[in-house]
Amino acid sequence: MNDRSFLVLMVGLVLLFAAGGYGVASCGERTRIPVVRHTPRPGREVDPPAPASQMAIVKKTSFSTSATMKREAVFAAEADGALVFSRLGEPAPGDWLFSFPEPGQTFQDYRLLAGLNRKTARRKTLHLLPYRDLDRRQRRVLRPLREYLSIFFESEVKLLPFERLNRSWYDAAREQYRAGEIAAYLASRVQPGSLGLFGLTSHDLYALRLNFVFGLALLTHRAGIYSVHRYGQEPKLLLRRTLKLAGHEIGHMFGLKHCVFYKCTMNGTNSLEEMARQPLHLCPVCHRKLQWNLRFDAARRYRRLAAFYKRHGLER
């Protein structure tokens, strides 16, 4: 589904899901590792030149047993003809879920997540920290990015002054920065009244043995670091990719794990090709999680998103 059909889609979905009438059975599984990594590639200690995907393909796999059970429960709850969202198909070689058969997260799983980042009267602002390595074209994305995130998360977004990345985070052998160390540093700077602190850089990032990561968010520590290094310079494509990345990664900062149900901005992405298949919007399962957390008016939010897409030529 393209983003142009957002408003029509959500009129029905707001009534169907916001009232709490959408339930799924949960297997109760949780991911033990609190760090959610994105778009990594399989690889060696030294990254191969410009690898196309983050993770190496080790074996052929389908959805995990847990994910399959949760998907069946979610799809069984669909009202006939009520949904126009596309179900996520079986993972293919090179896809995120092919390499990482994650269990999925239902709404019930989400509500039980320990340490969940909740919006309150005192904690209501997101903070965006741009790094000085961003070039002029990349910096032009900051204003629409701030506007988009304020709509997407129905929260105030403050743009902080530019800073420099610490060279101690740089791995000279790989010519990349260590995303985990940057995210941990940012987590130490999160203020009590902040919903989250996220940094944006043009430098390439990696985590553990992954070839690279587009970004890395700490699931319960309200911090993350994201890179536009691989997003190119074509203005509209750069903007679309940056919006997807930020919406996805900050979604993790609110406790949303990778979606295994529908085509959704919370789908894991292992490459730019897979990211191109990922929409800007949330599916009904992930939308319900975020709405429950942030307590926004869903219809108003979708009207504002539709207007934003139109202004920036992102209807398709």
N, C-alpha and C positions, 0 to 999 in steps of 0.2 A: 504494500500500500504506500502511495506517495504522501508527502506531507500536505499536499493541497487539500486532501479530503479530510483533514483533521477535524474541522469544526462540525461537519455533518456527522462524522463518526462519533464525536463525543457527546452530542445531544442525547443519543440513546444510551451511551455508556455511563454517563453521569447518573442517570436514573437507575440503571441496572446495578452498578457497582458501588456508588457512593453511599447508598442507603444501607449497605452491609448485607445485601441479599445474595452476595456472591461468596460461596464457601467452597473450600476444597479440603480433602483429607490430607493430613500431613503425616509423613513417616517419622518426623521428629529428628531427623539427622541434622547435624551442624558441621560446618567446616571448622576444624580446630585451629588452623593458622589464621591469625587476625590480619595478615597483610594480603591485600588483593592485588595481584600483578596483572598487567595488561599487555597484550600484544607482544609477548616475548617470542623468541625463536629458539629452536633447538640448537644446541651448539657446543662448540669447544670452548676451552678457556680463552683462546684468542679468537675474537669475532671474525668470521669470514667477511670479505669485502661486500658491503651493502646487501646483506641477506634479505630475502623478500618476506620471510616470516620469522616469528620470534622463536618458535619451538621446532625441534626436529621431529619428524614422524617416526615413531618407534614401532607401533603396531596398529592394526586396524581395530577400531572399536566403535560401538554405537553408544546410545545413551546408557548411563548407569542404571542399575535395577531401581534404585531409589528415584532417579529422575523419571524413569518410565512410569512408575506407580503414581507419582505426583502429576505427571502430564495427563495420564488417563483420568484422574480425578478432576483436574481442571477442565479438560475438554468435555467430560460428562456433565459438567455444570453449565455449559453454554446453553443459552436460550436459542431455540431454532431461529435462524436468520438474524439474530441480534448482533452478531459479531462480524466485522469486516476485517479484522486483523488476520494476518497470515500466520498459520502455525509454523514453528521452526521445524525444518525438515531434518532428516537423519544427517549427522555430521559426515562430511567428506574429508578425504586426506588433505591436510593443510589447514582445516578449520580448527578453531579453538577447542571445541568440544571433542574433536577427534583425538587431540593430544591430552586434554584434561577432561575426562568424563565426570563432570561435577554433578552433585546430587540435586541441585536446584533448591529454590527457596520459596515456599508458599507464604501466603499472608500470615497464617498461624505461626510458621517458623519465624517470620520477621518479628512478630510481636513478642516472642520469647527470647529474642537475641539479647545476650548479656551486654551491658555497656552501651546500649543503643543511644545514638546522638539524637536528642529530642529538641525541638524548637520550644522555647519558653519566652515569657515576658522579658526576661533578662538576657537570654541567649537567643539572638535573633538576626545577627549580621554575619555574612560571609566576607572573608578578606582575601583579595587577589593580590599576590606579590609578583610583579613582573621583574625579570632579570635583564641586566643591561645588554646582554648579548643579542637580544631581539633586534632585528634590523628594522628599517623604517617601514617596510611593507608589513612585516609581522606586527609592528606596534599599532598599525591602523586597525587591527582586529580587536584591540583591547576595548574600545568604546562599545561596539556592538556586542562583544562577549559579555561585558558587564551588564548591559541592558538585557540580553538574553537570559543570563543566569538569574537576574532579579525576577524575571517572569517565570522561568522554568521552576524555580524553587520558592517563588512567592516570598522572597526575603530581600532585605537590603544587602547590596554588594558594595563594599568599599575597595577602591583601587589604591594600593599602598605605593609609596615612592620606590623607584627602581633600586635594586641592589645588585651586587656581583656574587656569582657563585664562588664558593671557597675552593681554591685549587687543591686542597687536601682531599677533596671528593673525586678528583680526576684520576683515572687509570690510564697512564701513559701507554702501556702495552696494548690496550684495546682502543685507545683514543676515544673513550667514552667516560661519562660521569656515573658514579654509583648511586642509583636512585634511592636505595634503601637508606643510605647515610643522610642524604638530603632530606628525605621525608622524616626521618627520626629527629633531625635538627629542627625542622619546621614544627614538629609536634611539641618540642620543648618550648616553643614560642607562642603557642596558642593561648590566648587570654580567656579567662572564665566566661566573659560575655560574647565570645565568638562562636559561631556555628562551625567554623572551620577556616583553616589557612591553607591556601593552595598556591604553589609557585608555578610560573610559566617561563620556560627557557627555550632557546633554539639549539642548545647543545644536545647531542645524542646521549641516551641513557641506557643503562642495562641493570639487570638484577640477577644475582646468583649466576646460574649457567645459561640463562636466556641470552639469545643473540642481542636483543635490544628490547626495550619496553617503550610504548608510547607514553605511558604514565604509570605511577604507582601510588595507591592510596592506602592509608592505614584505616582499617575498618572501624575501629573504636577509639581512635586517637585524634580525629578531626584534622587530619593533615594529609597533604599529598603534593607530588611534584609531577608536572606534565611537560612534554616536549613537542614542539612543532617541527623538529628537525627534518622529518621525513614527509612533510606535508606539501612541499612544492611552493611555488610563488604565484601561481594563478590566483587572483584575488578571491573569486567566489568559491573556488574549491578549497583554498586555504581557510576561508571563513567557515564553510560547512564542516570540514574536518575538525577544526578547533572547537566548534560548538558541540559536535558529537563527543569529542574527547572530554571536554570539561563537564558536560552533562552526565556522562557515564562515570567518570572518576569521582565527581562530587556526590553522585548517587551512592557510591561506595562509602563515602564519608557519613552518609545518613543510614548506613547499614544495609543497603540493597546489594545483594550478591548477584552473580551472573544469572541472567534469565535463560531458562531452558524450555520455555513454553511457546512464545510467539516471537516474531521478528520485532525487536525491541532495542532501544538505545542501550539497554543493560546487557545485551548479548556480549559474550566474550569475543574479542577480535584478535586474530593471530597475524593479520597482514592488512595492507591497504586494500587489497582486493576484497577481503571479507568485510572490512569496514564500509566499503562502498555499498554492500548489501544491507547494511544496518541503517534503520531509519533514525530520524531525530527524536521521535516521540517514544513515550513509554507504552508498553502493552497494558491491558486492563489489570493484570495481576500486580505489576510493579507500580502502576498508577495508584492503585488502592493503598499500597504500602505508604507511598509518599504523601498521599492525601491524609491518611490517618495520622501520620507523624506531624505534618506541617499545618493541618487543618485549614486548607485553602478552599475557596469556591472554585470547583472544577470547571464549571461553564465559563466563568470570568477568565480563568487562566487560559483556557483553550482559545477564547476569543482574542486575547492579547497575543498568544503565540501565533495565531493565524495572521494577525495584523503585522507582526514582526517578520514572518516569512515573506509576506507580500512586499513589504518595504525593501527587503534585501534580496528579492528575486530567488527565494528558496522554496517556492511552492512545490517544485518537483525535485 
